[in-house]
């Protein structure tokens, strides 16, 4: 099984062999345990382009998960994770605003 985890700025491919929790869903938080490993050309060829973003496939490494846990409730997110995600949302919004201004100026 392959999926991507993200903090909205960085995407990383996760590879896992085993049964996923019943609560595992796209767009929901997970906790994964495992190891960061180099993303080789052989692994890149194996990775499905349908289930994994190009951004995650183009990275230098992937996460070899030994355990995947589904989170039930976002309110239990550690403060540093919540802060990082909020910061990244603001950065993305700022980048989009700058791009829109540049587009208007070039028109």
N, C-alpha and C positions, 0 to 999 in steps of 0.2 A: 504494500500500500504506500502510496506517495501522496503527500499534501504539502501545503505551504503555510508557514507561520510568518506573521508580519507585525511590525510595529508602525506600519504605514509608510515608513521610509525604506526600510530594508526587508526584503523577502528572503527566506531561506527554505530550501527544499528539506523536507523530512521524509525519511524512508523508514518504514516499520513493517516487520513481519509478525503478525499476530492478530488477535481479535480486537477490534476497536470497541470502546465503551458504547452502550446504547445511547447515551446522551451526546455522542460525537456528532456535530453538525457543522456545515459550512457557515462561517461567519461567527462562530461561537468560540469562546476561549478554551484553551487546553493547557495542560501542564505536560511537558514531555521530558523524560529523562533519557540520557544516552551520551553520545560522543560526537564531536565535530570531526569530520574526516574530509580529506581532499576530494573534490569532484572531478573524477577522471573522465576521459573521453568515452570510455566504455559505459560508464554510468550515464553520461549525458545522452548517449544513444538509446539506452533503456528507458529513460524517463519519458512518460507520455506527455505530449504537448497539449493534450486536451485537459489534463488535470493539474498541470503545473505551469505557472506563468513564465514567460520568457526571461523576466528579471531573475527569478529563482534559478532557472536552468543555466543562466549565464554567470552565476556566482563562482567563487573559487572553492567553496566547500559546501557540504551538506551535513545534516544532522542525522546520525544513525540512532534512531530511538530504540531504547530497550523497554520503555514503558510509556503508555499514553493514557492520561487521565483527563476526563471531561470535567469542566467546571460548571457548577449549576447556576451560580449567581455572580454577576459582575461586581456587586457591592463588596465582595470579599477580595477584590484585587488589591495587591500591595500598593501602597501610596506611591512608591517610586515608579512602578509600572504605569499607574494611572497618570502620573505627572508626565512621563515620557510620551505617552500616547497623546495627551492633550497638547504638549509642545509640538509634536509632529503634525497634528491636525492644523495648528496655527501656521506652521511653516508651509504646509501644502497650500493653505488658503492664501498666504502671502505670495508664494510663488505664482499661483494662478492669477492673482491681482496684477502682479508685475507683467506677466505675459499678456494679459488683456490690455494693459496700458501701452505696451510696446506695439501691439497689433493696431490699436487705434492711431498711434503716432505714425505708423508706417502706411496707413491708409490714405 
